[in-house]
Amino acid sequence: MVDLADKVMESYALALDLPIDWFKPMTRKPICLARLVHYFAPPEDLSSDHMSCGTHTDQLGVTLVSQLDGIGGLQVKNSRGDYIEAVPIPGTLVVNIGDLIERWSNGNFKATEHRVVMQPGIERYAAIVFHMPDYHTKIECCVKDEKPKYLSVIAGDFLLKREDNYYGPSEKWVDHEENLRNTEQHFTAISDT
């Protein structure tokens, strides 16, 4: 899966008019997380759009998702702002762009906003691999002749701060938009010192 994520990163480099191996020096010791996820079948008495996993983006770089054939639920937001089903196709993976890629690409690639909506009586399994650059990689605009839209961040620090904002000392869950604002404010405060 790491090799596949590296290939995805190569495609990002080419799309950004960079050398194919531009990201490679920053992904020699990538942070990789794997999850096997089981979404329980919601009871029949709940509405047909019961949310199992709320709207969010992944904070890392590349996310690879394997879904069971014929069991949907994963929805991604398209460019019009509508949620569409990421219909499972045998032998394929869903590739989500994470927040770090959005920052690195200066917003030319948008982090994939997604959610999981389950239908009553149907359970879902998914295998997910999250891939991000080496912990100490500085994430900053890599697009020539574009003014940076985002502050530079260290990949591992960004991951930890996002997790801290979600779960924090109070362990109170923070919604996606508030989490992004809190993370950006944290790095703005650091850059001002």
mmCIF file of the C-alpha atoms, coordinates in Angstrom:
data_MODEL
# 
_entry.id   MODEL 
# 
loop_
_atom_site.group_PDB 
_atom_site.id 
_atom_site.type_symbol 
_atom_site.label_atom_id 
_atom_site.label_alt_id 
_atom_site.label_comp_id 
_atom_site.label_asym_id 
_atom_site.label_entity_id 
_atom_site.label_seq_id 
_atom_site.pdbx_PDB_ins_code 
_atom_site.Cartn_x 
_atom_site.Cartn_y 
_atom_site.Cartn_z 
_atom_site.occupancy 
_atom_site.B_iso_or_equiv 
_atom_site.pdbx_formal_charge 
_atom_site.auth_seq_id 
_atom_site.auth_comp_id 
_atom_site.auth_asym_id 
_atom_site.auth_atom_id 
_atom_site.pdbx_PDB_model_num 
ATOM 1   C CA . MET A 1 1   ? 0.000   0.000  0.000   1.00 0.00 ? 1   MET A CA 1 
ATOM 2   C CA . VAL A 1 2   ? 2.925   2.333  0.664   1.00 0.00 ? 2   VAL A CA 1 
ATOM 3   C CA . ASP A 1 3   ? 4.150   1.725  -2.903  1.00 0.00 ? 3   ASP A CA 1 
ATOM 4   C CA . LEU A 1 4   ? 0.688   2.504  -4.237  1.00 0.00 ? 4   LEU A CA 1 
ATOM 5   C CA . ALA A 1 5   ? 0.503   5.713  -2.176  1.00 0.00 ? 5   ALA A CA 1 
ATOM 6   C CA . ASP A 1 6   ? 3.935   6.656  -3.564  1.00 0.00 ? 6   ASP A CA 1 
ATOM 7   C CA . LYS A 1 7   ? 2.547   6.195  -7.095  1.00 0.00 ? 7   LYS A CA 1 
ATOM 8   C CA . VAL A 1 8   ? -0.376  8.466  -6.238  1.00 0.00 ? 8   VAL A CA 1 
ATOM 9   C CA . MET A 1 9   ? 2.115   11.058 -4.967  1.00 0.00 ? 9   MET A CA 1 
ATOM 10  C CA . GLU A 1 10  ? 3.992   10.758 -8.271  1.00 0.00 ? 10  GLU A CA 1 
ATOM 11  C CA . SER A 1 11  ? 0.761   11.530 -10.134 1.00 0.00 ? 11  SER A CA 1 
ATOM 12  C CA . TYR A 1 12  ? 0.256   14.593 -7.928  1.00 0.00 ? 12  TYR A CA 1 
ATOM 13  C CA . ALA A 1 13  ? 3.794   15.770 -8.759  1.00 0.00 ? 13  ALA A CA 1 
ATOM 14  C CA . LEU A 1 14  ? 3.186   15.419 -12.495 1.00 0.00 ? 14  LEU A CA 1 
ATOM 15  C CA . ALA A 1 15  ? -0.164  17.215 -12.263 1.00 0.00 ? 15  ALA A CA 1 
ATOM 16  C CA . LEU A 1 16  ? 1.568   20.099 -10.439 1.00 0.00 ? 16  LEU A CA 1 
ATOM 17  C CA . ASP A 1 17  ? 4.242   20.283 -13.167 1.00 0.00 ? 17  ASP A CA 1 
ATOM 18  C CA . LEU A 1 18  ? 6.954   18.990 -10.839 1.00 0.00 ? 18  LEU A CA 1 
ATOM 19  C CA . PRO A 1 19  ? 9.472   16.193 -11.435 1.00 0.00 ? 19  PRO A CA 1 
ATOM 20  C CA . ILE A 1 20  ? 7.834   12.781 -10.932 1.00 0.00 ? 20  ILE A CA 1 
ATOM 21  C CA . ASP A 1 21  ? 9.982   12.053 -7.854  1.00 0.00 ? 21  ASP A CA 1 
ATOM 22  C CA . TRP A 1 22  ? 9.582   15.503 -6.258  1.00 0.00 ? 22  TRP A CA 1 
ATOM 23  C CA . PHE A 1 23  ? 7.760   14.144 -3.167  1.00 0.00 ? 23  PHE A CA 1 
ATOM 24  C CA . LYS A 1 24  ? 9.960   11.048 -2.754  1.00 0.00 ? 24  LYS A CA 1 
ATOM 25  C CA . PRO A 1 25  ? 12.652  12.620 -0.490  1.00 0.00 ? 25  PRO A CA 1 
ATOM 26  C CA . MET A 1 26  ? 9.839   13.639 1.887   1.00 0.00 ? 26  MET A CA 1 
ATOM 27  C CA . THR A 1 27  ? 8.186   10.218 2.014   1.00 0.00 ? 27  THR A CA 1 
ATOM 28  C CA . ARG A 1 28  ? 11.159  7.963  2.778   1.00 0.00 ? 28  ARG A CA 1 
ATOM 29  C CA . LYS A 1 29  ? 9.816   7.192  6.289   1.00 0.00 ? 29  LYS A CA 1 
ATOM 30  C CA . PRO A 1 30  ? 6.130   7.982  5.858   1.00 0.00 ? 30  PRO A CA 1 
ATOM 31  C CA . ILE A 1 31  ? 3.644   7.858  8.658   1.00 0.00 ? 31  ILE A CA 1 
ATOM 32  C CA . CYS A 1 32  ? 1.167   5.135  7.691   1.00 0.00 ? 32  CYS A CA 1 
ATOM 33  C CA . LEU A 1 33  ? -1.912  4.128  9.597   1.00 0.00 ? 33  LEU A CA 1 
ATOM 34  C CA . ALA A 1 34  ? -4.160  1.220  8.703   1.00 0.00 ? 34  ALA A CA 1 
ATOM 35  C CA . ARG A 1 35  ? -7.677  0.719  9.976   1.00 0.00 ? 35  ARG A CA 1 
ATOM 36  C CA . LEU A 1 36  ? -10.193 -2.035 9.568   1.00 0.00 ? 36  LEU A CA 1 
ATOM 37  C CA . VAL A 1 37  ? -13.528 -0.382 10.162  1.00 0.00 ? 37  VAL A CA 1 
ATOM 38  C CA . HIS A 1 38  ? -16.845 -2.017 10.986  1.00 0.00 ? 38  HIS A CA 1 
ATOM 39  C CA . TYR A 1 39  ? -19.950 0.147  10.728  1.00 0.00 ? 39  TYR A CA 1 
ATOM 40  C CA . PHE A 1 40  ? -22.793 -1.511 12.585  1.00 0.00 ? 40  PHE A CA 1 
ATOM 41  C CA . ALA A 1 41  ? -26.138 -1.768 10.858  1.00 0.00 ? 41  ALA A CA 1 
ATOM 42  C CA . PRO A 1 42  ? -28.414 0.962  12.181  1.00 0.00 ? 42  PRO A CA 1 
ATOM 43  C CA . PRO A 1 43  ? -31.710 -0.255 13.617  1.00 0.00 ? 43  PRO A CA 1 
ATOM 44  C CA . GLU A 1 44  ? -34.664 -0.354 11.264  1.00 0.00 ? 44  GLU A CA 1 
ATOM 45  C CA . ASP A 1 45  ? -36.515 2.387  13.158  1.00 0.00 ? 45  ASP A CA 1 
ATOM 46  C CA . LEU A 1 46  ? -33.909 5.042  12.310  1.00 0.00 ? 46  LEU A CA 1 
ATOM 47  C CA . SER A 1 47  ? -34.234 7.213  9.230   1.00 0.00 ? 47  SER A CA 1 
ATOM 48  C CA . SER A 1 48  ? -32.729 5.922  5.991   1.00 0.00 ? 48  SER A CA 1 
ATOM 49  C CA . ASP A 1 49  ? -29.964 8.529  6.115   1.00 0.00 ? 49  ASP A CA 1 
ATOM 50  C CA . HIS A 1 50  ? -28.521 7.591  9.485   1.00 0.00 ? 50  HIS A CA 1 
ATOM 51  C CA . MET A 1 51  ? -25.039 9.100  9.705   1.00 0.00 ? 51  MET A CA 1 
ATOM 52  C CA . SER A 1 52  ? -22.367 6.621  10.784  1.00 0.00 ? 52  SER A CA 1 
ATOM 53  C CA . CYS A 1 53  ? -19.363 8.881  10.239  1.00 0.00 ? 53  CYS A CA 1 
ATOM 54  C CA . GLY A 1 54  ? -19.855 12.634 9.996   1.00 0.00 ? 54  GLY A CA 1 
ATOM 55  C CA . THR A 1 55  ? -18.524 14.979 7.350   1.00 0.00 ? 55  THR A CA 1 
ATOM 56  C CA . HIS A 1 56  ? -14.750 15.422 7.478   1.00 0.00 ? 56  HIS A CA 1 
ATOM 57  C CA . THR A 1 57  ? -11.529 15.516 5.506   1.00 0.00 ? 57  THR A CA 1 
ATOM 58  C CA . ASP A 1 58  ? -8.528  13.340 6.301   1.00 0.00 ? 58  ASP A CA 1 
ATOM 59  C CA . GLN A 1 59  ? -5.660  15.326 7.756   1.00 0.00 ? 59  GLN A CA 1 
ATOM 60  C CA . LEU A 1 60  ? -2.925  13.251 6.143   1.00 0.00 ? 60  LEU A CA 1 
ATOM 61  C CA . GLY A 1 61  ? -1.752  13.033 2.537   1.00 0.00 ? 61  GLY A CA 1 
ATOM 62  C CA . VAL A 1 62  ? -3.240  10.083 0.650   1.00 0.00 ? 62  VAL A CA 1 
ATOM 63  C CA . THR A 1 63  ? -6.062  7.858  1.902   1.00 0.00 ? 63  THR A CA 1 
ATOM 64  C CA . LEU A 1 64  ? -6.716  4.518  0.212   1.00 0.00 ? 64  LEU A CA 1 
ATOM 65  C CA . VAL A 1 65  ? -10.090 2.884  0.943   1.00 0.00 ? 65  VAL A CA 1 
ATOM 66  C CA . SER A 1 66  ? -11.111 -0.666 0.080   1.00 0.00 ? 66  SER A CA 1 
ATOM 67  C CA . GLN A 1 67  ? -14.852 -1.285 0.197   1.00 0.00 ? 67  GLN A CA 1 
ATOM 68  C CA . LEU A 1 68  ? -16.841 -4.499 0.067   1.00 0.00 ? 68  LEU A CA 1 
ATOM 69  C CA . ASP A 1 69  ? -18.504 -5.144 -3.249  1.00 0.00 ? 69  ASP A CA 1 
ATOM 70  C CA . GLY A 1 70  ? -22.158 -4.104 -3.215  1.00 0.00 ? 70  GLY A CA 1 
ATOM 71  C CA . ILE A 1 71  ? -22.093 -2.388 0.215   1.00 0.00 ? 71  ILE A CA 1 
ATOM 72  C CA . GLY A 1 72  ? -22.191 1.387  -0.182  1.00 0.00 ? 72  GLY A CA 1 
ATOM 73  C CA . GLY A 1 73  ? -22.343 4.157  2.361   1.00 0.00 ? 73  GLY A CA 1 
ATOM 74  C CA . LEU A 1 74  ? -19.245 6.230  1.576   1.00 0.00 ? 74  LEU A CA 1 
ATOM 75  C CA . GLN A 1 75  ? -20.222 9.579  0.090   1.00 0.00 ? 75  GLN A CA 1 
ATOM 76  C CA . VAL A 1 76  ? -17.909 12.291 -1.243  1.00 0.00 ? 76  VAL A CA 1 
ATOM 77  C CA . LYS A 1 77  ? -18.711 15.945 -1.865  1.00 0.00 ? 77  LYS A CA 1 
ATOM 78  C CA . ASN A 1 78  ? -18.372 16.949 -5.504  1.00 0.00 ? 78  ASN A CA 1 
ATOM 79  C CA . SER A 1 79  ? -17.405 20.378 -6.882  1.00 0.00 ? 79  SER A CA 1 
ATOM 80  C CA . ARG A 1 80  ? -21.064 21.489 -6.845  1.00 0.00 ? 80  ARG A CA 1 
ATOM 81  C CA . GLY A 1 81  ? -21.309 20.783 -3.117  1.00 0.00 ? 81  GLY A CA 1 
ATOM 82  C CA . ASP A 1 82  ? -23.488 17.679 -3.516  1.00 0.00 ? 82  ASP A CA 1 
ATOM 83  C CA . TYR A 1 83  ? -22.735 14.377 -1.792  1.00 0.00 ? 83  TYR A CA 1 
ATOM 84  C CA . ILE A 1 84  ? -22.489 11.481 -4.198  1.00 0.00 ? 84  ILE A CA 1 
ATOM 85  C CA . GLU A 1 85  ? -22.053 7.770  -3.521  1.00 0.00 ? 85  GLU A CA 1 
ATOM 86  C CA . ALA A 1 86  ? -18.553 6.341  -3.911  1.00 0.00 ? 86  ALA A CA 1 
ATOM 87  C CA . VAL A 1 87  ? -20.007 3.161  -5.349  1.00 0.00 ? 87  VAL A CA 1 
ATOM 88  C CA . PRO A 1 88  ? -17.793 0.122  -4.670  1.00 0.00 ? 88  PRO A CA 1 
ATOM 89  C CA . ILE A 1 89  ? -16.226 -1.180 -7.882  1.00 0.00 ? 89  ILE A CA 1 
ATOM 90  C CA . PRO A 1 90  ? -14.627 -4.640 -7.645  1.00 0.00 ? 90  PRO A CA 1 
ATOM 91  C CA . GLY A 1 91  ? -10.827 -4.552 -7.768  1.00 0.00 ? 91  GLY A CA 1 
ATOM 92  C CA . THR A 1 92  ? -10.547 -0.805 -7.137  1.00 0.00 ? 92  THR A CA 1 
ATOM 93  C CA . LEU A 1 93  ? -9.742  1.537  -4.255  1.00 0.00 ? 93  LEU A CA 1 
ATOM 94  C CA . VAL A 1 94  ? -11.136 4.946  -3.419  1.00 0.00 ? 94  VAL A CA 1 
ATOM 95  C CA . VAL A 1 95  ? -8.360  7.559  -3.220  1.00 0.00 ? 95  VAL A CA 1 
ATOM 96  C CA . ASN A 1 96  ? -9.017  10.581 -1.002  1.00 0.00 ? 96  ASN A CA 1 
ATOM 97  C CA . ILE A 1 97  ? -6.848  13.698 -0.967  1.00 0.00 ? 97  ILE A CA 1 
ATOM 98  C CA . GLY A 1 98  ? -5.891  14.794 2.555   1.00 0.00 ? 98  GLY A CA 1 
ATOM 99  C CA . ASP A 1 99  ? -5.417  18.236 4.084   1.00 0.00 ? 99  ASP A CA 1 
ATOM 100 C CA . LEU A 1 100 ? -1.628  18.126 3.740   1.00 0.00 ? 100 LEU A CA 1 
ATOM 101 C CA . ILE A 1 101 ? -1.890  17.636 -0.035  1.00 0.00 ? 101 ILE A CA 1 
ATOM 102 C CA . GLU A 1 102 ? -4.306  20.579 -0.236  1.00 0.00 ? 102 GLU A CA 1 
ATOM 103 C CA . ARG A 1 103 ? -1.787  22.751 1.618   1.00 0.00 ? 103 ARG A CA 1 
ATOM 104 C CA . TRP A 1 104 ? 1.201   21.460 -0.370  1.00 0.00 ? 104 TRP A CA 1 
ATOM 105 C CA . SER A 1 105 ? -0.589  22.061 -3.679  1.00 0.00 ? 105 SER A CA 1 
ATOM 106 C CA . ASN A 1 106 ? -1.660  25.545 -2.544  1.00 0.00 ? 106 ASN A CA 1 
ATOM 107 C CA . GLY A 1 107 ? -5.295  24.537 -2.902  1.00 0.00 ? 107 GLY A CA 1 
ATOM 108 C CA . ASN A 1 108 ? -4.960  23.248 -6.469  1.00 0.00 ? 108 ASN A CA 1 
ATOM 109 C CA . PHE A 1 109 ? -6.024  19.879 -5.047  1.00 0.00 ? 109 PHE A CA 1 
ATOM 110 C CA . LYS A 1 110 ? -8.867  20.040 -2.537  1.00 0.00 ? 110 LYS A CA 1 
ATOM 111 C CA . ALA A 1 111 ? -9.050  17.703 0.434   1.00 0.00 ? 111 ALA A CA 1 
ATOM 112 C CA . THR A 1 112 ? -11.852 15.216 -0.170  1.00 0.00 ? 112 THR A CA 1 
ATOM 113 C CA . GLU A 1 113 ? -14.790 16.044 2.065   1.00 0.00 ? 113 GLU A CA 1 
ATOM 114 C CA . HIS A 1 114 ? -16.622 12.807 2.792   1.00 0.00 ? 114 HIS A CA 1 
ATOM 115 C CA . ARG A 1 115 ? -18.943 10.984 5.177   1.00 0.00 ? 115 ARG A CA 1 
ATOM 116 C CA . VAL A 1 116 ? -20.495 7.560  5.701   1.00 0.00 ? 116 VAL A CA 1 
ATOM 117 C CA . VAL A 1 117 ? -24.262 7.229  5.621   1.00 0.00 ? 117 VAL A CA 1 
ATOM 118 C CA . MET A 1 118 ? -25.619 3.789  6.432   1.00 0.00 ? 118 MET A CA 1 
ATOM 119 C CA . GLN A 1 119 ? -28.911 2.240  5.441   1.00 0.00 ? 119 GLN A CA 1 
ATOM 120 C CA . PRO A 1 120 ? -30.980 0.477  8.125   1.00 0.00 ? 120 PRO A CA 1 
ATOM 121 C CA . GLY A 1 121 ? -30.212 -3.209 8.528   1.00 0.00 ? 121 GLY A CA 1 
ATOM 122 C CA . ILE A 1 122 ? -26.958 -3.163 6.497   1.00 0.00 ? 122 ILE A CA 1 
ATOM 123 C CA . GLU A 1 123 ? -23.518 -3.345 8.094   1.00 0.00 ? 123 GLU A CA 1 
ATOM 124 C CA . ARG A 1 124 ? -20.372 -2.160 6.338   1.00 0.00 ? 124 ARG A CA 1 
ATOM 125 C CA . TYR A 1 125 ? -16.687 -3.062 6.492   1.00 0.00 ? 125 TYR A CA 1 
ATOM 126 C CA . ALA A 1 126 ? -13.823 -1.041 5.017   1.00 0.00 ? 126 ALA A CA 1 
ATOM 127 C CA . ALA A 1 127 ? -10.031 -1.317 5.030   1.00 0.00 ? 127 ALA A CA 1 
ATOM 128 C CA . ILE A 1 128 ? -8.366  2.102  5.097   1.00 0.00 ? 128 ILE A CA 1 
ATOM 129 C CA . VAL A 1 129 ? -4.713  3.098  4.747   1.00 0.00 ? 129 VAL A CA 1 
ATOM 130 C CA . PHE A 1 130 ? -3.665  6.653  5.593   1.00 0.00 ? 130 PHE A CA 1 
ATOM 131 C CA . HIS A 1 131 ? -0.295  7.771  4.198   1.00 0.00 ? 131 HIS A CA 1 
ATOM 132 C CA . MET A 1 132 ? 1.523   10.993 4.958   1.00 0.00 ? 132 MET A CA 1 
ATOM 133 C CA . PRO A 1 133 ? 5.017   12.405 4.555   1.00 0.00 ? 133 PRO A CA 1 
ATOM 134 C CA . ASP A 1 134 ? 7.842   11.912 7.015   1.00 0.00 ? 134 ASP A CA 1 
ATOM 135 C CA . TYR A 1 135 ? 7.068   13.469 10.403  1.00 0.00 ? 135 TYR A CA 1 
ATOM 136 C CA . HIS A 1 136 ? 9.492   16.407 10.060  1.00 0.00 ? 136 HIS A CA 1 
ATOM 137 C CA . THR A 1 137 ? 8.568   17.331 6.479   1.00 0.00 ? 137 THR A CA 1 
ATOM 138 C CA . LYS A 1 138 ? 7.834   21.019 6.023   1.00 0.00 ? 138 LYS A CA 1 
ATOM 139 C CA . ILE A 1 139 ? 4.572   21.396 4.120   1.00 0.00 ? 139 ILE A CA 1 
ATOM 140 C CA . GLU A 1 140 ? 4.547   24.585 2.075   1.00 0.00 ? 140 GLU A CA 1 
ATOM 141 C CA . CYS A 1 141 ? 3.386   25.688 -1.343  1.00 0.00 ? 141 CYS A CA 1 
ATOM 142 C CA . CYS A 1 142 ? 5.172   23.671 -4.017  1.00 0.00 ? 142 CYS A CA 1 
ATOM 143 C CA . VAL A 1 143 ? 3.564   25.424 -6.989  1.00 0.00 ? 143 VAL A CA 1 
ATOM 144 C CA . LYS A 1 144 ? 5.862   27.777 -8.879  1.00 0.00 ? 144 LYS A CA 1 
ATOM 145 C CA . ASP A 1 145 ? 4.884   31.434 -9.108  1.00 0.00 ? 145 ASP A CA 1 
ATOM 146 C CA . GLU A 1 146 ? 1.876   31.138 -6.788  1.00 0.00 ? 146 GLU A CA 1 
ATOM 147 C CA . LYS A 1 147 ? 1.509   33.141 -3.615  1.00 0.00 ? 147 LYS A CA 1 
ATOM 148 C CA . PRO A 1 148 ? 1.090   30.687 -0.705  1.00 0.00 ? 148 PRO A CA 1 
ATOM 149 C CA . LYS A 1 149 ? -2.496  30.458 0.570   1.00 0.00 ? 149 LYS A CA 1 
ATOM 150 C CA . TYR A 1 150 ? -1.547  28.460 3.678   1.00 0.00 ? 150 TYR A CA 1 
ATOM 151 C CA . LEU A 1 151 ? 1.034   28.800 6.417   1.00 0.00 ? 151 LEU A CA 1 
ATOM 152 C CA . SER A 1 152 ? 3.924   26.354 6.371   1.00 0.00 ? 152 SER A CA 1 
ATOM 153 C CA . VAL A 1 153 ? 3.484   23.488 8.813   1.00 0.00 ? 153 VAL A CA 1 
ATOM 154 C CA . ILE A 1 154 ? 5.467   20.451 9.905   1.00 0.00 ? 154 ILE A CA 1 
ATOM 155 C CA . ALA A 1 155 ? 3.555   17.330 8.838   1.00 0.00 ? 155 ALA A CA 1 
ATOM 156 C CA . GLY A 1 156 ? 3.707   15.495 12.180  1.00 0.00 ? 156 GLY A CA 1 
ATOM 157 C CA . ASP A 1 157 ? 2.898   18.620 14.191  1.00 0.00 ? 157 ASP A CA 1 
ATOM 158 C CA . PHE A 1 158 ? -0.102  19.266 11.953  1.00 0.00 ? 158 PHE A CA 1 
ATOM 159 C CA . LEU A 1 159 ? -1.366  15.724 12.506  1.00 0.00 ? 159 LEU A CA 1 
ATOM 160 C CA . LEU A 1 160 ? -0.985  15.967 16.282  1.00 0.00 ? 160 LEU A CA 1 
ATOM 161 C CA . LYS A 1 161 ? -2.629  19.403 16.439  1.00 0.00 ? 161 LYS A CA 1 
ATOM 162 C CA . ARG A 1 162 ? -5.600  18.244 14.362  1.00 0.00 ? 162 ARG A CA 1 
ATOM 163 C CA . GLU A 1 163 ? -6.032  15.231 16.646  1.00 0.00 ? 163 GLU A CA 1 
ATOM 164 C CA . ASP A 1 164 ? -5.701  17.456 19.716  1.00 0.00 ? 164 ASP A CA 1 
ATOM 165 C CA . ASN A 1 165 ? -8.352  19.814 18.355  1.00 0.00 ? 165 ASN A CA 1 
ATOM 166 C CA . TYR A 1 166 ? -10.756 16.953 17.696  1.00 0.00 ? 166 TYR A CA 1 
ATOM 167 C CA . TYR A 1 167 ? -10.332 15.196 21.002  1.00 0.00 ? 167 TYR A CA 1 
ATOM 168 C CA . GLY A 1 168 ? -8.501  17.801 23.094  1.00 0.00 ? 168 GLY A CA 1 
ATOM 169 C CA . PRO A 1 169 ? -7.975  17.836 26.834  1.00 0.00 ? 169 PRO A CA 1 
ATOM 170 C CA . SER A 1 170 ? -11.735 17.992 27.435  1.00 0.00 ? 170 SER A CA 1 
ATOM 171 C CA . GLU A 1 171 ? -12.345 15.089 25.021  1.00 0.00 ? 171 GLU A CA 1 
ATOM 172 C CA . LYS A 1 172 ? -15.214 17.142 23.601  1.00 0.00 ? 172 LYS A CA 1 
ATOM 173 C CA . TRP A 1 173 ? -15.689 16.422 19.904  1.00 0.00 ? 173 TRP A CA 1 
ATOM 174 C CA . VAL A 1 174 ? -15.239 19.485 17.678  1.00 0.00 ? 174 VAL A CA 1 
ATOM 175 C CA . ASP A 1 175 ? -16.950 19.668 14.293  1.00 0.00 ? 175 ASP A CA 1 
ATOM 176 C CA . HIS A 1 176 ? -14.904 19.634 11.107  1.00 0.00 ? 176 HIS A CA 1 
ATOM 177 C CA . GLU A 1 177 ? -15.053 23.356 10.259  1.00 0.00 ? 177 GLU A CA 1 
ATOM 178 C CA . GLU A 1 178 ? -14.205 24.420 13.821  1.00 0.00 ? 178 GLU A CA 1 
ATOM 179 C CA . ASN A 1 179 ? -11.315 21.962 13.878  1.00 0.00 ? 179 ASN A CA 1 
ATOM 180 C CA . LEU A 1 180 ? -9.856  23.459 10.688  1.00 0.00 ? 180 LEU A CA 1 
ATOM 181 C CA . ARG A 1 181 ? -10.208 26.999 12.122  1.00 0.00 ? 181 ARG A CA 1 
ATOM 182 C CA . ASN A 1 182 ? -8.579  25.978 15.420  1.00 0.00 ? 182 ASN A CA 1 
ATOM 183 C CA . THR A 1 183 ? -5.681  24.276 13.648  1.00 0.00 ? 183 THR A CA 1 
ATOM 184 C CA . GLU A 1 184 ? -5.072  27.273 11.375  1.00 0.00 ? 184 GLU A CA 1 
ATOM 185 C CA . GLN A 1 185 ? -5.203  29.652 14.390  1.00 0.00 ? 185 GLN A CA 1 
ATOM 186 C CA . HIS A 1 186 ? -2.636  27.480 16.191  1.00 0.00 ? 186 HIS A CA 1 
ATOM 187 C CA . PHE A 1 187 ? -0.166  27.666 13.312  1.00 0.00 ? 187 PHE A CA 1 
ATOM 188 C CA . THR A 1 188 ? -0.853  31.396 12.807  1.00 0.00 ? 188 THR A CA 1 
ATOM 189 C CA . ALA A 1 189 ? 0.051   32.012 16.464  1.00 0.00 ? 189 ALA A CA 1 
ATOM 190 C CA . ILE A 1 190 ? 3.278   29.994 16.066  1.00 0.00 ? 190 ILE A CA 1 
ATOM 191 C CA . SER A 1 191 ? 4.303   31.865 12.908  1.00 0.00 ? 191 SER A CA 1 
ATOM 192 C CA . ASP A 1 192 ? 3.697   35.232 14.607  1.00 0.00 ? 192 ASP A CA 1 
ATOM 193 C CA . THR A 1 193 ? 6.128   34.456 17.443  1.00 0.00 ? 193 THR A CA 1 
# 
